[in-house]
Amino acid sequence: MSIEQFKLGMDGKLYYGAESALLAAMTELTIVKDVTVTQEKGEADVTTRANSGYRGTTGTLKECTIEFQMLFKPSDAGFQAIRNAYYNNTLVSLCPLSGAKDAAGSEGIKGDFSIIGFTKGEPLEEAQTVDVTAKMSVFEEYVEVAS
């Protein structure tokens, strides 16, 4: 019996690029700390009298939010891309993967995102950071890197 492999959070990668960028042209955002990808569906009530008194529900539109924390480093090109997307109301291509974009088995969602949150933190004894909230505007693909 083989042992199932698992991935550590530190092995994940967050890639960014210009709007509609191909994954091959995207760059790793190396100043990122924690990343959370939330994917949810809306719901529609499809209850009928024939459902024996149970409410029937089906999924509708999907949405994706990426929340991440990055170091406050204005000289970094990735920082500039995220900051500029926020202040200029433009889209940025993001792809959070479970591993490197060229590593077999890496997977994650890819699309163009609107940066809707850009919150700077200045803790007394820590590095300054920015908490970023990105919401998907255009779905491009779910990436699964082949073996």
N, C-alpha and C positions, 0 to 999 in steps of 0.2 A: 504494500500500500504506500503510495507516494504522499508526501507532506504537501498540502496546498500552500502555495506561496502567497504572501501578503505584501502590501506596499506601505512604507512609512510615509508620513506627511512630508518629511524633509526630502523625499525623492520626487515629489511633485514639482512641476514646472508651470509657470504662467508666462505665456508668450503674448506679445503685443505687436501691432503693426498698423499701417495706414488703413483707412476704411477699405474693406473688401480685399485685403491682402491675402495672398496664398500662404498656406502654412510654411512652405519652404522659405518664404521671404520674411517670416516673422522672427522677432528677436526675443530672447528670454529676458524677462524683467527680473534682474538679479537682486534688487534691493527689497524684495517682498519678504515678509515674515509669514503670517498666517493667511490662509486663503479658505473661504467657504463658498461653495457653489450650491445654490438652492434652485431646484427645478420643481415646479408645481403646476397643477392643472386647475382650471376653473371647474365648476360642477354644474350639471344640468339635472333637474328633477325629472325622471322618466317614470314616475310612479303610476301604476294603473290599478284598477280594482282587482285585476286578476293576479296581483302579486301577493296574495294571502296576507294582507295587512302590513307588509314591509314596504318601506320607502325604496324606490329604485333610483339609483344615481349613476350617471355616466360622466366621464371626463370630457372637458371641452378644450378650450384654448390653453396652450402651455405657456409658461413664462420662465425666465431664467434670470437670476440675480447673482452676481459675483461680488463678494465683499472681501477685501483684503487690506492688510496693513503694510505700508512700505516706509522705509526710512525717508526722512525729509532730507533729500539730497538734490538741490536744484541743478547741479552740474551734470546729473545723470540723464542720458537721452530718454530713458524710459519714464523717469519722473516728469520730464518736460512734456512727453507725449500725453501722459495722463492729465497733467495739469492743464495743458493747452486744450485738450478735448473738453474739460470741464468749463474753463473760462470762455472758450470760443463756441460752445454749444455744437461741437462737431462729434462725429462718431469715431471710435477707435476699435480696431479689430482685436479681440481677445480670444485666447484659447488656453484654458487651464487643463493641463494633462497630468495623468498619474505618473508620468516619467518623461524622459526626453522625447522630443518629436521624432527622432529617428530610432527609438528603442522599441523593439518588438513588444507588443502587449500594452503599450501606452494608449490611453483613451481619454476622451473628454469632449466637451461641446465647443464649437467654434462659431463665432458670429461677430457682428458689429454691435457695439454697446455704446450707450449714452452714459456718461459719468454724471450721476445725479447727487453724489455725496463726496465731499473732499474736505475732511475735518482734520485739522492739525492739532496734535497733542504735544505738550511741552512738559513732561514729567520731570521733577526736580533731579532725580538721580538716574535717568535713562536717556537714551537718544531721542531726539524729536522725531515724531512719526506723523504719517497722514493715514487716516482711515478712509478708504475709498469704497463707494457703493456704485456698481455698474449694472445697468439693466439692459437686457437684450432688446435691440431695435430690429435687427435683421438676423434670422437664423441662417447659417450657411451649411453646416454639416455636423454630424456626430463623428468625430475622428476615432478610428481604431487602427493602430499601426500593426500591419501584418507581421507574422513571424518570419 
